[in-house]
Amino acid sequence: MREQGDQMRHAAVATLARALRQREDFFTEWHDGTQDREALTRWGGHSEQH
């Protein structure tokens, strides 16, 4: 019984660690994408003014 509890706890910790890594990757990609969009918006704004 105790071994089964240890296995379940290990699986839960591994799942949580994986979810946290995915969350970090998501926000890194989102931040990079936002910066790209800002540059594109600025470029688009300049082309309209000419």
C-alpha positions as CSV (number, residue, x, y, z in Angstrom):
1,M,0.0,0.0,0.0
2,R,2.8,2.4,0.9
3,E,4.7,1.7,-2.3
4,Q,1.5,2.4,-4.3
5,G,1.2,5.8,-2.5
6,D,4.8,6.6,-3.3
7,Q,4.3,5.8,-7.0
8,M,1.2,7.9,-7.1
9,R,3.0,10.8,-5.4
10,H,5.9,10.5,-7.8
11,A,3.6,10.5,-10.8
12,A,1.8,13.6,-9.5
13,V,5.1,15.5,-9.0
14,A,6.2,14.5,-12.5
15,T,2.9,15.7,-14.0
16,L,3.1,19.0,-12.1
17,A,6.8,19.6,-13.2
18,R,5.8,18.9,-16.8
19,A,2.9,21.3,-16.6
20,L,5.1,24.0,-15.1
21,R,7.6,23.6,-17.9
22,Q,4.8,23.8,-20.5
23,R,3.5,26.9,-18.9
24,E,6.9,28.6,-19.0
25,D,7.4,27.6,-22.6
26,F,3.9,29.0,-23.5
27,F,4.6,32.4,-21.8
28,T,8.0,32.6,-23.4
29,E,6.6,32.0,-26.9
30,W,3.7,34.4,-26.2
31,H,6.1,37.1,-25.1
32,D,8.3,36.7,-28.1
33,G,5.2,36.7,-30.4
34,T,4.0,39.9,-28.8
35,Q,7.3,41.6,-29.5
36,D,7.1,40.5,-33.1
37,R,3.6,41.9,-33.4
38,E,4.7,45.3,-31.9
39,A,7.5,45.5,-34.5
40,L,5.1,44.6,-37.3
41,T,2.5,47.2,-36.1
42,R,5.2,49.9,-36.0
43,W,6.4,49.0,-39.4
44,G,2.8,49.0,-40.8
45,G,2.2,52.4,-39.2
46,H,5.3,53.9,-40.8
47,S,4.3,52.6,-44.3
48,E,0.9,54.2,-44.0
49,Q,2.4,57.6,-43.2
50,H,4.6,57.8,-46.3
